[in-house]
Every structure is written in C-alpha cells, then in structure tokens.
Amino acid sequence: MASKNISVRLEIYEKLEKLKQKGESFSDVIERILSEGLKVSTSRLMKYFGIWADFPETITKEAEVFRKSMNDNIEERVKEGLDDLSRL
C-alpha cells in the first residue's frame, strides 16, 4: 500500500492523537473523521430537500415571474452591449 508523508501543526497532531482509538493508525483516524464529516454534511443538506414543496403557490409563481423578468433584462442588456460593440 502506498503512503505519503504530510506535515501537520503540533496542535492538530495532538488532537488527532487524542481521537486515535486502540489499534487505529493516524490514517484510520483521518479516514474516520472524513467519513463522519461527509455523513454530517449530507444530513445537513438533506433537510433542505423539498423545502419549496410547502411554499404557497403564489410565492413560487411570484418568484418565477421575477426570475423571468431578470432573465429578460439580462438578455436585453447583453443584446444592447453586442449592438454597441458591433458599431465600433
């Protein structure tokens, strides 16, 4: 198995050492922390899935109208900018 040496600050080393369980290597500790961190991040993200489902339809329609208005405005400004450039 290939390995790489990395440098960590002393305080990080000491924290990892405290987290290290019996028979566990530093690689195992880091892998466990990263794995647990991904699970936490995923669960934090999952709570937002479907959040728009509970919004009243009027709010979502207003948001769609606003978004379309903004897109139209941007498209118009880009066209004007391209027209200005073509006249140079």
DAFENQUI-V316309 format. One record per helix or strand of 3 or more residues. SS is the DSSP state (a for helix, b for strand). FROM is the first residue (numbers start at 0). TO is the last residue. If there is no record, write none. Layout:
ss	from	to
SS	FROM	TO
SS	FROM	TO
//
This chain:
ss	from	to
a	9	18
a	25	45
a	50	53
a	56	85
//
